[in-house]
């Protein structure tokens, strides 16, 4: 056993400052998530008056009560719907996460139709494509609860139309991979969105509420002059009795969700068993994760103290601790599940990159998933490091990350700058899951470094021309660059762009990792094939 020793002092002023800063960021995140819930719930009277459930009520009813549910990308689109931080409603118009339906672990995606009738909000397309990618990679059945007014024509962009086709392509890919797509169409499923319903394996429609058509009455009249009611064009009764699009006719939302659960219960699909082995919790309080990370990414951190609070029994077997010591690599378990961990106690140097490459290859040999705890300002620069082969060893590390055939999970804990983001399996390298802590920062470099770099370049260019640079203009340029960089590096900006799978409270890290590891293990053990289904139509 290699038990990590506690070296933090919760009573210290530095710890308390870190804790207060982290709690403030968590409060901000939770307030934004609550704003989205409140905005959707504002439609409650309208929904209930017409006999419908709110979107989050639907999600709650389709999921197994009390089972884990990992909600994804809750900050998607923040500040892209409206530029006012006090009014922006994040979420992208989609509620999505991984949970259990009738004992089967599934990806669940629901139109948040309490907001703008379920139209996709900015970055809602990116969020939907990401959750479909997660379902495909982890071999998860896909349950979607559809009610959408479709694209917002006032915000039409041709690139969204073209890229939007990937949603339908992915539904076809899920089905072809033997991953059942179960859809409850609660309301409108219009135009291209009708294929969101049509490209499903099992389709449940709600009497008097479902509407699925390629052209609604206004467009139909404009295009052909034909006049028809919504029910005649695409109502639930027509589609379940005449067109054959719908498989099941439900009386209301609750009945539709009951049918969806029965469909899942009838699938010949392996249900996750109990944990593989007994385990001991960490020896140190997970609440102490709040005070470990400083708000200033330039201050040093001992990431072993983070590891000590998320792994079983705080037991961590470190590899080559005296070689490239700023790069920490080692083995541990999370709720009995084996994992390799790579993290940073400083920049990546040639020895550290070499060690990390070796460790990644070793984990691949034993089929051990890898967790990257990002906390680095990047790869070291300078004459001595260039001579030591920083580019060569950094490239080998990036190649190892790219080529790894085991699940890789990334958690942004602090800074993730420059090529260090690449070497530590940043979002661009397609980790199986990628989460952030509220204090995390991601950028090509720090704002001050970027501003100083451009100032040096500008002064050199002016010197070549024989013209001086006005200090006021130089200072204004530096301030502008710092503003651009600082305005895009925090998680409220990166997660808004769906550059992670969500921001998590540090205290939830162990629980989220345990679920992610279980999802990866079950997905990798499953051989996709066409699932059989046999149940009488309700």
Wavefront OBJ file of the C-alpha trace (Angstrom):
o trace
v 0.000 0.000 0.000
v 1.127 3.559 -0.741
v -1.055 5.786 1.366
v -0.829 9.480 0.525
v -0.185 11.700 3.535
v -2.223 14.801 4.215
v -0.226 18.018 3.901
v -2.958 20.667 3.828
v -4.115 22.762 6.763
v -7.820 23.606 6.573
v -7.357 26.291 9.219
v -4.777 28.235 7.194
v -5.615 31.573 5.600
v -4.591 30.304 2.146
v -6.875 27.283 2.405
v -9.803 29.416 3.554
v -9.267 31.877 0.698
v -9.194 29.018 -1.816
v -12.325 27.517 -0.276
v -14.232 30.805 -0.307
v -13.267 31.389 -3.939
v -14.346 27.903 -4.994
v -17.654 28.131 -3.140
v -18.336 31.458 -4.831
v -17.808 29.882 -8.253
v -20.001 26.903 -7.343
v -22.748 29.276 -6.218
v -22.509 31.108 -9.531
v -22.754 27.841 -11.467
v -25.732 26.589 -9.442
v -27.499 29.944 -9.836
v -27.199 29.693 -13.634
v -28.513 26.122 -13.610
v -31.403 27.218 -11.412
v -32.140 30.116 -13.776
v -32.654 27.594 -16.581
v -34.957 25.461 -14.438
v -36.990 28.502 -13.408
v -37.268 29.721 -17.015
v -38.569 26.322 -18.109
v -40.875 25.938 -15.119
v -42.464 29.306 -15.872
v -44.499 27.447 -18.494
v -45.978 25.121 -15.845
v -49.518 26.527 -15.867
v -49.660 26.446 -19.667
v -48.360 22.873 -19.829
v -50.558 21.524 -17.066
v -53.635 23.273 -18.444
v -53.292 21.284 -21.651
v -52.567 18.073 -19.763
v -48.819 18.032 -20.357
v -45.834 17.551 -18.079
v -42.934 19.972 -17.975
v -39.707 18.726 -19.633
v -37.912 18.048 -16.347
v -40.979 16.266 -15.019
v -40.803 14.006 -18.086
v -37.118 13.277 -17.511
v -37.752 12.482 -13.852
v -40.556 10.046 -14.726
v -38.677 8.166 -17.444
v -35.643 7.643 -15.168
v -35.469 5.019 -12.431
v -36.165 6.757 -9.116
v -33.126 7.065 -6.862
v -30.663 5.860 -9.529
v -27.634 7.991 -10.477
v -28.089 10.574 -13.216
v -25.125 12.512 -14.610
v -26.489 15.647 -16.272
v -24.288 17.003 -19.083
v -23.365 20.441 -20.409
v -25.691 22.472 -18.217
v -23.903 25.736 -19.112
v -24.070 25.209 -22.893
v -24.830 28.436 -24.755
v -24.346 30.729 -21.756
v -24.074 34.344 -22.965
v -24.699 33.308 -26.585
v -28.499 33.653 -26.486
v -28.264 37.204 -25.103
v -25.010 38.998 -24.214
v -26.376 40.075 -20.822
v -24.928 37.879 -18.040
v -27.930 38.623 -15.837
v -30.438 37.435 -18.450
v -28.707 34.635 -20.364
v -30.352 31.217 -19.948
v -27.836 28.375 -20.430
v -28.504 24.782 -21.415
v -28.886 25.091 -25.184
v -32.598 24.210 -25.025
v -31.743 20.576 -24.252
v -31.762 18.520 -21.042
v -29.335 15.621 -21.386
v -27.557 13.113 -19.201
v -26.744 9.490 -18.512
v -29.043 7.569 -16.182
v -31.057 4.381 -15.815
v -34.352 3.517 -17.509
v -35.846 0.182 -16.408
v -32.462 -0.852 -15.089
v -30.622 -0.074 -18.351
v -28.002 2.635 -18.424
v -29.051 5.065 -21.186
v -28.367 8.432 -22.670
v -31.484 10.529 -22.114
v -32.062 13.706 -24.127
v -35.135 15.918 -23.827
v -36.238 19.073 -25.600
v -36.574 21.837 -23.005
v -39.890 22.916 -24.503
v -40.677 25.195 -21.580
v -38.210 27.638 -23.175
v -39.017 29.026 -26.648
v -41.215 25.985 -27.423
v -38.168 23.699 -27.403
v -36.320 25.381 -30.271
v -32.585 24.696 -30.153
v -30.766 27.557 -28.477
v -27.198 28.614 -29.362
v -24.847 25.667 -28.882
v -27.823 23.327 -28.469
v -26.737 21.671 -31.718
v -23.211 21.138 -30.371
v -24.604 19.749 -27.136
v -26.889 17.327 -28.976
v -24.071 16.118 -31.226
v -21.837 15.594 -28.198
v -24.362 13.511 -26.255
v -24.969 11.409 -29.369
v -21.205 10.902 -29.676
v -21.068 9.807 -26.032
v -23.918 7.359 -26.597
v -22.179 5.852 -29.630
v -18.754 5.598 -28.004
v -20.070 4.144 -24.758
v -22.660 1.924 -26.477
v -25.633 3.412 -24.646
v -29.269 3.113 -25.769
v -30.656 6.531 -26.662
v -33.934 7.745 -25.170
v -35.189 11.058 -26.499
v -38.206 13.057 -25.374
v -39.075 15.290 -28.301
v -41.126 18.476 -28.409
v -39.545 21.171 -30.496
v -40.631 24.044 -32.642
v -37.526 23.347 -34.742
v -34.957 25.895 -35.794
v -35.501 29.538 -34.922
v -35.981 31.030 -38.396
v -35.172 34.510 -37.097
v -31.690 33.222 -36.214
v -31.238 31.073 -39.323
v -27.622 30.268 -40.218
v -26.848 28.002 -43.150
v -23.999 26.329 -41.253
v -26.421 25.212 -38.539
v -28.691 23.685 -41.204
v -25.789 21.791 -42.762
v -24.239 20.664 -39.460
v -27.676 19.824 -38.119
v -27.810 16.910 -40.510
v -25.320 15.203 -38.213
v -28.095 14.777 -35.631
v -30.044 12.560 -38.016
v -26.929 10.790 -39.260
v -26.029 9.942 -35.669
v -29.494 8.546 -34.974
v -29.042 6.225 -37.948
v -25.550 5.285 -36.707
v -26.884 4.490 -33.232
v -29.521 2.202 -34.666
v -27.039 0.545 -37.029
v -24.710 -0.107 -34.100
v -27.435 -2.052 -32.323
v -28.129 0.749 -29.860
v -31.912 1.163 -29.552
v -33.298 4.655 -30.147
v -36.544 5.067 -28.191
v -38.452 8.280 -28.835
v -41.448 9.818 -27.129
v -42.776 12.626 -29.307
v -44.653 14.738 -26.774
v -45.505 17.600 -29.112
v -44.182 19.153 -32.307
v -41.598 17.383 -34.440
v -41.557 19.563 -37.508
v -39.716 19.841 -40.846
v -36.203 18.371 -40.570
v -37.004 17.695 -36.929
v -39.601 15.155 -38.068
v -36.680 12.872 -38.858
v -35.697 13.038 -35.213
v -38.853 11.002 -34.706
v -38.680 9.035 -37.948
v -35.106 7.816 -37.425
v -36.031 6.012 -34.220
v -36.457 2.314 -33.540
v -39.460 2.690 -31.227
v -41.797 5.679 -31.448
v -44.391 6.649 -28.877
v -46.928 9.356 -29.744
v -49.413 11.195 -27.542
v -53.045 11.473 -28.564
v -54.048 15.063 -29.284
v -50.549 16.456 -28.670
v -48.026 14.858 -31.058
v -47.420 16.704 -34.327
v -44.967 15.251 -36.848
v -44.881 16.636 -40.372
v -42.379 17.870 -42.933
v -44.406 21.032 -43.521
v -46.837 22.541 -41.044
v -50.100 24.129 -42.201
v -48.575 27.610 -42.868
v -45.674 26.272 -44.964
v -47.970 23.766 -46.709
v -50.333 26.533 -47.750
v -47.456 28.776 -48.860
v -45.788 25.995 -50.848
v -48.761 24.194 -52.431
v -51.906 26.080 -51.534
v -53.261 23.004 -49.753
v -55.163 23.622 -46.510
v -55.056 21.032 -43.710
v -55.213 20.981 -39.930
v -52.236 19.966 -37.804
v -54.047 16.802 -36.726
v -54.791 15.824 -40.315
v -51.205 16.460 -41.382
v -49.337 14.822 -38.554
v -51.399 13.941 -35.490
v -50.732 10.904 -33.316
v -53.850 9.054 -34.432
v -53.056 9.552 -38.114
v -49.458 8.365 -37.683
v -50.341 5.317 -35.561
v -53.329 4.297 -37.713
v -52.575 5.435 -41.277
v -48.954 6.402 -42.016
v -47.427 3.829 -39.671
v -44.796 6.278 -38.387
v -45.906 5.873 -34.773
v -45.626 2.497 -33.019
v -47.507 3.271 -29.813
v -50.413 5.602 -29.071
v -50.384 7.043 -25.543
v -53.195 8.894 -23.869
v -51.015 11.551 -22.228
v -47.410 12.280 -21.264
v -47.420 9.968 -18.251
v -48.809 7.112 -20.290
v -46.202 7.737 -23.000
v -43.349 7.602 -20.491
v -44.788 4.401 -19.013
v -44.743 2.853 -22.481
v -41.156 4.010 -23.047
v -40.101 2.361 -19.801
v -41.891 -0.853 -20.808
v -40.062 -0.842 -24.141
v -36.741 -0.568 -22.334
v -37.724 -3.248 -19.816
v -38.460 -5.686 -22.662
v -35.083 -5.251 -24.369
v -32.603 -8.103 -24.171
v -29.935 -5.872 -22.703
v -27.460 -6.591 -19.954
v -28.196 -4.719 -16.747
v -25.186 -3.489 -14.755
v -24.399 -5.707 -11.770
v -23.040 -4.764 -8.387
v -19.605 -3.258 -7.841
v -16.775 -5.587 -8.796
v -15.171 -5.558 -5.362
v -15.341 -4.022 -1.931
v -13.484 -0.775 -1.423
v -12.575 1.728 1.248
v -13.418 5.415 0.891
v -10.662 8.047 0.844
v -9.033 8.649 4.212
v -9.547 12.387 3.931
v -12.709 14.460 3.692
v -13.819 15.172 0.111
v -15.080 18.545 1.345
v -11.414 19.530 1.653
v -11.171 19.538 -2.160
v -12.766 22.977 -1.976
v -9.648 24.564 -0.463
v -6.815 22.886 -2.348
v -6.887 24.758 -5.663
v -5.932 28.455 -5.589
v -7.916 30.910 -7.660
v -4.628 32.162 -9.161
v -3.400 29.459 -11.560
v 0.200 30.719 -11.192
v 0.378 29.491 -7.586
v 1.801 25.965 -7.057
v -0.430 23.063 -6.011
v 0.360 19.541 -4.811
v -2.071 17.532 -6.923
v -1.396 14.445 -4.822
v -3.664 16.070 -2.244
v -6.459 15.992 -4.827
v -5.726 12.340 -5.604
v -5.774 11.501 -1.881
v -9.393 12.686 -1.661
v -10.827 10.884 -4.698
v -9.209 7.404 -4.712
v -9.980 4.366 -2.578
v -8.274 4.425 0.833
v -6.107 7.334 -0.453
v -3.905 4.560 -1.847
v -1.797 5.707 -4.819
v 1.129 3.768 -6.275
v 3.277 6.371 -7.967
v 5.500 5.511 -10.919
v 9.067 6.924 -11.067
v 8.466 9.704 -8.514
v 12.041 11.013 -8.762
v 12.146 11.233 -12.568
v 10.338 14.222 -14.047
v 8.756 14.813 -10.618
v 6.498 17.673 -11.780
v 4.566 15.107 -13.807
v 2.803 12.684 -11.453
v 1.801 9.249 -12.779
v 0.455 6.289 -10.834
v -2.178 3.638 -10.227
v -5.205 3.740 -7.926
v -8.828 2.611 -7.694
v -12.115 4.504 -7.598
v -14.884 2.496 -5.936
v -12.982 -0.684 -6.724
v -12.345 0.229 -10.364
v -8.711 0.338 -11.477
v -7.449 3.586 -12.968
v -4.191 5.190 -14.040
v -3.765 8.851 -13.116
v -1.596 11.515 -14.766
v -1.447 14.995 -13.278
v 0.802 18.030 -13.026
v 2.642 19.709 -10.176
v 4.110 22.145 -12.654
v 4.888 22.475 -16.368
v 5.650 19.402 -18.459
v 9.397 18.993 -19.020
v 11.178 16.437 -21.263
v 11.556 13.865 -18.477
v 7.943 14.301 -17.392
v 6.640 13.923 -20.940
v 8.797 10.827 -21.428
v 7.481 9.334 -18.188
v 3.881 10.089 -19.106
v 4.335 8.435 -22.516
v 5.698 5.287 -20.870
v 2.840 5.277 -18.351
v 0.148 5.663 -21.024
v 1.625 2.722 -22.931
v 1.721 0.643 -19.741
v -1.949 1.409 -19.022
v -2.870 0.396 -22.572
v -0.998 -2.895 -22.107
v -3.131 -3.759 -19.050
v -6.331 -2.140 -20.441
v -6.447 0.313 -17.538
v -8.493 3.520 -18.053
v -6.557 6.769 -17.660
v -7.601 9.901 -15.757
v -5.896 13.185 -16.636
v -6.089 15.804 -13.867
v -5.128 18.957 -15.776
v -3.119 21.547 -13.857
v -0.341 22.776 -16.149
v 0.778 25.947 -17.863
v 2.137 23.809 -20.698
v 5.402 22.346 -21.938
v 8.622 24.002 -20.771
v 10.316 26.470 -23.110
v 13.867 27.741 -23.259
v 17.225 26.862 -24.807
v 18.029 24.087 -22.336
v 14.631 22.436 -22.804
v 14.811 22.649 -26.576
v 18.234 21.005 -26.475
v 16.833 18.300 -24.170
v 14.250 17.379 -26.808
v 11.098 19.064 -25.493
v 9.441 18.960 -28.904
v 10.376 15.331 -29.478
v 9.267 14.087 -26.045
v 6.157 16.278 -26.046
v 5.223 14.914 -29.469
v 5.662 11.338 -28.265
v 3.334 12.070 -25.353
v 0.735 13.564 -27.710
v 1.061 10.522 -29.973
v 0.558 8.202 -26.989
v -2.579 10.098 -25.940
v -3.931 9.991 -29.488
v -3.199 6.296 -29.966
v -4.365 5.038 -26.569
v -6.983 2.308 -26.917
v -8.287 2.545 -23.353
v -10.935 4.961 -22.041
v -9.431 8.344 -21.229
v -11.201 10.726 -18.859
v -10.111 14.345 -18.510
v -10.794 16.658 -15.593
v -9.708 20.278 -15.775
v -8.747 21.074 -12.174
v -6.670 24.212 -12.698
v -4.795 25.608 -15.683
v -4.711 23.769 -19.005
v -2.594 25.942 -21.271
v -0.854 25.584 -24.600
v 0.258 22.211 -25.888
v -0.038 20.992 -22.306
v -3.775 20.854 -22.985
v -3.065 18.497 -25.875
v -0.610 16.299 -23.989
v -3.052 16.043 -21.097
v -5.846 14.805 -23.384
v -7.759 18.041 -23.789
v -11.169 18.109 -25.434
v -9.624 18.195 -28.907
v -8.175 14.717 -28.317
v -11.586 13.148 -27.761
v -11.392 11.865 -24.195
v -14.290 9.565 -23.399
v -15.491 12.152 -20.864
v -14.234 15.656 -20.121
v -15.336 17.592 -17.042
v -14.193 20.826 -15.378
v -13.999 22.234 -11.889
v -15.448 25.747 -11.548
v -11.996 27.369 -11.193
v -10.450 25.755 -14.295
v -8.938 27.859 -17.068
v -8.169 26.754 -20.627
v -6.252 28.764 -23.228
v -3.333 28.729 -25.637
v -1.485 30.767 -22.999
v -2.171 33.257 -20.218
v -3.510 36.667 -21.230
v -0.511 38.511 -19.822
v 1.912 36.280 -21.727
v -0.052 36.770 -24.949
v -0.097 40.552 -24.474
v 3.616 40.728 -23.692
v 4.426 38.521 -26.694
v 2.506 40.799 -29.053
v 4.086 43.888 -27.476
v 7.573 42.502 -28.142
v 6.630 41.625 -31.740
v 5.099 45.076 -32.293
v 8.119 46.908 -30.885
v 10.495 44.813 -33.002
v 8.483 45.525 -36.161
v 8.471 49.245 -35.383
v 12.231 49.216 -34.790
v 12.785 47.628 -38.202
v 10.815 50.472 -39.761
v 12.704 53.023 -37.707
v 9.539 54.292 -36.041
v 8.872 54.462 -32.294
v 5.788 52.844 -30.721
v 3.527 55.098 -28.705
v 3.282 53.739 -25.161
v -0.407 54.576 -24.930
v -1.225 52.547 -28.036
v 0.949 49.671 -26.839
v -0.746 49.645 -23.447
v -4.192 49.751 -25.107
v -3.260 46.809 -27.329
v -2.012 44.799 -24.347
v -5.183 45.559 -22.380
v -7.325 44.471 -25.319
v -5.428 41.180 -25.711
v -5.639 40.441 -21.985
v -9.370 41.116 -22.117
v -9.874 38.767 -25.077
v -7.900 35.947 -23.445
v -9.289 36.382 -19.934
v -12.819 36.588 -21.338
v -12.563 33.153 -22.946
v -10.460 31.012 -20.601
v -12.747 30.405 -17.608
v -15.247 27.543 -17.475
v -18.246 29.815 -17.831
v -16.924 30.586 -21.299
v -15.456 27.215 -22.314
v -18.354 25.131 -21.024
v -20.779 27.512 -22.746
v -19.072 26.466 -25.985
v -19.457 22.757 -25.100
v -15.685 22.392 -24.754
v -16.289 20.011 -21.874
v -19.130 17.738 -20.772
v -20.041 19.890 -17.825
v -18.773 21.688 -14.748
v -18.851 19.695 -11.514
v -18.552 20.538 -7.839
v -15.136 19.213 -6.695
v -16.911 17.359 -3.893
v -18.789 15.324 -6.520
v -15.606 14.269 -8.332
v -15.371 10.762 -6.919
v -19.038 10.004 -7.616
v -18.834 11.348 -11.184
v -15.610 9.433 -11.873
v -17.127 6.230 -10.529
v -20.103 6.574 -12.876
v -17.878 7.491 -15.830
v -15.611 4.491 -15.233
v -18.605 2.161 -14.954
v -20.062 3.545 -18.187
v -16.734 3.029 -19.981
v -16.288 -0.486 -18.601
v -19.787 -1.597 -19.548
v -19.559 -0.005 -22.994
v -16.223 -1.590 -23.816
v -17.456 -5.003 -22.668
v -20.565 -4.845 -24.850
v -20.574 -6.244 -28.359
v -23.018 -4.168 -30.430
v -25.657 -6.181 -32.189
v -29.250 -5.760 -33.180
v -31.230 -6.109 -29.944
v -34.352 -8.216 -29.972
v -37.655 -6.892 -28.779
v -40.811 -8.782 -27.999
v -43.699 -7.201 -26.187
v -47.332 -6.707 -27.062
v -48.258 -3.193 -28.072
v -49.818 -1.447 -25.074
l 1 2 3 4 5 6 7 8 9 10 11 12 13 14 15 16 17 18 19 20 21 22 23 24 25 26 27 28 29 30 31 32 33 34 35 36 37 38 39 40 41 42 43 44 45 46 47 48 49 50 51 52 53 54 55 56 57 58 59 60 61 62 63 64 65 66 67 68 69 70 71 72 73 74 75 76 77 78 79 80 81 82 83 84 85 86 87 88 89 90 91 92 93 94 95 96 97 98 99 100 101 102 103 104 105 106 107 108 109 110 111 112 113 114 115 116 117 118 119 120 121 122 123 124 125 126 127 128 129 130 131 132 133 134 135 136 137 138 139 140 141 142 143 144 145 146 147 148 149 150 151 152 153 154 155 156 157 158 159 160 161 162 163 164 165 166 167 168 169 170 171 172 173 174 175 176 177 178 179 180 181 182 183 184 185 186 187 188 189 190 191 192 193 194 195 196 197 198 199 200 201 202 203 204 205 206 207 208 209 210 211 212 213 214 215 216 217 218 219 220 221 222 223 224 225 226 227 228 229 230 231 232 233 234 235 236 237 238 239 240 241 242 243 244 245 246 247 248 249 250 251 252 253 254 255 256 257 258 259 260 261 262 263 264 265 266 267 268 269 270 271 272 273 274 275 276 277 278 279 280 281 282 283 284 285 286 287 288 289 290 291 292 293 294 295 296 297 298 299 300 301 302 303 304 305 306 307 308 309 310 311 312 313 314 315 316 317 318 319 320 321 322 323 324 325 326 327 328 329 330 331 332 333 334 335 336 337 338 339 340 341 342 343 344 345 346 347 348 349 350 351 352 353 354 355 356 357 358 359 360 361 362 363 364 365 366 367 368 369 370 371 372 373 374 375 376 377 378 379 380 381 382 383 384 385 386 387 388 389 390 391 392 393 394 395 396 397 398 399 400 401 402 403 404 405 406 407 408 409 410 411 412 413 414 415 416 417 418 419 420 421 422 423 424 425 426 427 428 429 430 431 432 433 434 435 436 437 438 439 440 441 442 443 444 445 446 447 448 449 450 451 452 453 454 455 456 457 458 459 460 461 462 463 464 465 466 467 468 469 470 471 472 473 474 475 476 477 478 479 480 481 482 483 484 485 486 487 488 489 490 491 492 493 494 495 496 497 498 499 500 501 502 503 504 505 506 507 508 509 510 511 512 513 514 515 516 517 518 519 520 521 522 523 524 525 526 527 528 529 530 531 532 533 534 535 536 537 538
